Amino acid sequence: MFPFPFSYERIPANSWAYLSSLLMLALFFKFNRVWALRNLDLLLLILLAPGLLMVFHQSPSQKAAEAKQIVAAIDESSLTDSSSMLRDNLPEIENANAPQHEESIPNSESVDKVP
């Protein structure tokens, strides 16, 4: 048995976006209060539809290419950030790794002899 009726044709995503936008306006838009927050929310939801359709219709190869560009940009920025942090903190790191003199470290014998 088929999951859809025999002569069923799928409705394109663009048509769904247009029809659902009209239905949202017809059901939820308050025409007597045009600048109500409810109406602005509806308009913002409708304005999101073209961007979502563009993402939906993007081919997998385009998605993979954009993902590689984003990862490369993140890696490059993190490398420059870490190298600048390393360069800024280099004197502190060198001082921390320097050998300490025995005189500066108090031992238990010298602490006990204090008058």
N, C-alpha and C positions, 0 to 999 in steps of 0.2 A: 504494500500500500504506500502511496506517495505521501510525503508530509504536507503537500499543498494540493489543492484541487487540480484537476487535469489541465485546464486551459488558463491557469493562473499566470500572470506576468507580474514580476516584482515592480513596485513603484519606486522610481529613482529617489535618491536621498534629497535632491533639490526640491522635488515636489512635496516630500514630507515636510521639509523646512518651511516652504511657503504655506502649505495648508495648516500646519500647526501654528504658525504665526498668526494667520487670520483667525483661527479658532480661539487662540489666547486673547486676541483683541476683542473678539465678539463676546466671549464669556466673562472676562475679568476687567476690561477697561471701563472706567467710570467716566462717562461722557460729560456729566454735569460738573465734575471736578477734574479738569484736565491736568493740573499741576500737582495732583496728589502723589504721594510717595509710591503708592501702589502702581500708578500708571508709569512712573519713571522706572520702576523695577521691571515692568513688562517690556518697556522699550529697550532697556539695557539687555534683557534676555534675547530679544529679537535681534539686536545688533551683534550679538555673539555668534549667531548662526552662520554668517558667511565665513568667518574665520574657522569655525569648526568644520564646515564643509570643505574648505581648502585642505585642512589637515586630513580629513577622511579620504579625499580623492588623491592624495599624494602617493606616488608610487613607492614601493619598498626600497628601490635603489636610491631614490632621492632621500628617503628617511635615513638610510645607512650612511650616505655621503654627508648629510648634515650632522649626524651623530658623531662621525669621525672628526669633522671640523670642530665641533664643540669640545670633544675630548682633547684634541690637540691644543685648542685655545686654553683650556683649563690646565693642562700639563705645563704649557709654556708660562702661564701666569704664576702657577705654583712654584716653578723652578726659579723664576726671577724673584718672587717674593722670598723664597727660602735663601737664595744666594745673597739678597740684600740684607736679610736678617742675620745671616752668618757674618757678612762683612761688618755690620754694625756692632755685633756682639763679639767680634774676634778678640779685642783686648781683654774683655772679661774672661773669655774662655782660656786665653793664654795665661792669665794671672791665676786662674783656678787650677791649671795643670802644672804650674810652677812648683818646684820642691819647696817645702816649708822648712824653716830652720828649727833645730831642736830647741833653741833658746826660747822661741816664742810659744812653745807648747809646755804648759806647766805640768809637772809630774806630781805624784802624790807625796814624795819626800819634801819637795820645796813648799808645798802647801802646808804641811804639818809644821815646818820650822818657822812659820810666820809668828812674830811676837804678839 
